[in-house]
Amino acid sequence: MKNRHPLLDQYVELDISGKTMPIRGKLIDLGQDILVLHNGNQFLYVPLIHLQQLRLSVHDKQDMDVPETLFEHQNELISYRKVLMNAKGMFSEMYIAGNQSIHGYLTSVMNDFFVFYSPVYHSVIVSLSHLKYLIPYNPNVTPYTLTPEQFPLKPSPITLARTFDQQLRKLIGEFVILDLGENPNKIGVLKSIDQNIIELSTASGNAVYIHFDHVKTVHLP
């Protein structure tokens, strides 16, 4: 597919779910479930599940020097899972939705979720189906210029399950924050999960019910 797509190595625009403005850059690689864009400064890895439209940019084409990609081998077909595995331990930025862009390190990759360790949120469990894009940084860059002593990479305090559903079920009874706390009704005690419906007890003691498929991230305070 990499050698056949007509927009490969062209300056393009992407519309992705949850982002109002298009993303622009040079299309570097295109796999079965992920594409790679270079915006002049960074590589963006965009899962195709959130790609709404890909088109040639109507803006002036930019001549940009594209450096060597940080980890994947050019003779291998790129895939979402390979990108995540290669990004483990690298300082990265990930974008979930709205203004939810967080910085840290990808520490574990499971069947349908991964764990992202952030100096702000600590261990965040992220559904694979909700990552909009990942930006790995150069090896000499650290989050907020923190030293390794200030921001040691810690293992997750949570025993990891194989799937996102199993992982949430392990947290029943715990005080959790869903979707990075963007909505106060997504902060509370996880009471139960029944037929893909999550029951959360909020600060007021009221029950809130959320469909499992709409949970993007979960972390403990």
N, C-alpha and C positions, 0 to 999 in steps of 0.2 A: 504494500500500500504506500510505503514511503516513496518509492520510485515512480508511482503512478499519479499521485494526487497533483492536480494542476496548480494548486496554490502553495506547494512546498517551496521554500526559499523566497516567498513573496511577502510584502508588507500587507498585513491583514488586520481585520477587526473581528472581535469575538463578542457575541452577546451570550452571557451566561446567567443562569438562574440566580435570582437574589441580588443582582448588581444592576443598577439603573444605567450606568455609563458603560460603553463598550471598552474592551481591553484591546490595545493596539500593539503590534510588534511584528517581528519577522517569524514566520512559521518555520521552525527548525526541524521538527519531527512529528510524525503522526502514526500512532499505533492503533490497535483494535479498540482500546478503551481509554486512551490518554493522548494528549498532544502537548508539544513543547513550543513555547513562544519565547522570543528574546525581545525585551522592550527597550533595548539600548543600554540597560544597566544590569538587568537580572533575567534569569531564566524562570519562567512560570510553567508549572506542570498542571495541566487542566484536565481533570477526568471528563471524558466525553459525555457522561450521563447528564451533565449540566450544560452542555453546549446547546444553545438554542439556535444560533446562526453563526456561520463562518463565511466571510466575504472579503474580497479584495478591498483594501482601504481606499476611501474616496479622498483622503487627505494626501498631502504631498508625500511622496515616498522618501524615506529617510535612509541615507547611506550609513550603515552602522557596521562596526567591526565586531563580529560575534566571536567571543573566546571559545575555547574548548569547553564542552559541557563538563559538569563537575564529577559525574560518576558513571553514566551508562556507556557501554561499549558500542561504537558505531556499527559494528558488524552483527549486533544482536537486535532483534525486534523489541522495541520498547513496550512496556506494559505498566499498568498502574501499580501492581504488586511489586514488580522489580524496582520501580522508582522509590516506593516506600521502604523497601528493604535496604536499598543503597543509601537512603537518606538517614537511616538510623544513626544517631550520635552526632549528626551535623546540625549546627544552629540554623534554624529555619523559621520562616513566617508562614502561617497558614490562615486562610480566609474561609470563614464558614458562611456568614450571611450578614446583610446590613452593614454595620461598621465593625463586625466581629473579626478583627485580624489580631492574632496573638502570636507571640514569639517564644521560642524555646527549642527543645530537642525532642525528636521522635525516638521513643525508647523501645517500644514493642509493637509488633504487627501480628494480629490474630486473624481469624477467618474473615470477619466482616467489620472489624473495628481496629483502631490502633490507639496507643497511649502516647500522649504528647506532654512533656514536662516543661512547665512554664514557671518563671520566677514570680509571676503574679498569681496564677491559678493552681500551681503545683501540678499534680498528675490529673490530666484531663483525658477522659475516654471519648473517642471521636468515632462516630459511625462512618464507615467507608462511603456510604451513599450520600453523605452530606458535605464532604470536603469539596469546596469550589475550586481552589487552587493552592499549590504549595510552592514556596520560593525558598530553595536552599541558598544559604549565604556562603561566601568564601571561607575556607578553614580558619583564617586568622581573625574572623569577626566573631565577637561574643555579644550576647544580649546585654544591652544597656551599658556596654563596656565593662561589665562585671568581671572580676578575676575569678578563676576556678575556686578560690577559697571563699569568695563572696557568694558564688552560685555553683555549689557542687552538684553534679548530676546524681540524683538520688533514685534508687529503685522505687517503683510504685508501692505504696503501703497496702494496696489492694491485691488480693490473690486473683489472678486473671483466669477467666473462663475462655472457652473457645469462641463463643459467639456473643454478640451484643445483647441478645435476649437473655442468655444465661448470665451475663455479667450484671445486668440490671436486677435480675432475680436474686443474685447474691447480695445486693444492696438493700433488699427489703428490710425495713426497720431502721435504716440509716437516715440521717439528715443529709440531703443531697441538693445540689444546684444543677438544674438542667439548662442547657443552652446558654451557659456562662452567666446566668442570672439576668438576662435581658428583660425578663418579665417577672415581677414579684410573685406571680402565681405559679412560677416554675421553681420556687425555692421552698423546701419543706421536707417533711418526713415521707419517705417512700413507703406507702402502706401496703400496696398489693399490685399485682399485674394479673389481669384476667382477660383472656381472649384479646390480647393486644391493647387493652386499655389499662393505663397506669393510673393508680389513685395516689394522689399526693395530698398531704395535710399541710396547709399553708400556715402563715404566722397567726392568722385569725382563728385557726382551728377548723376552718371550713375545708371540705373535700373538693379537690379539683381533679378532673379526669382528662387525661391526655392520651391521644392515640400514639402507640409505640413508634409508628413510622415517622412521626413528626419530631421525635427527640433527636437532636443533632449531637449534643455532647452531654456528659454528666461528669461532675467532679464533687469531691467532698471538700467542705470548707477547711 
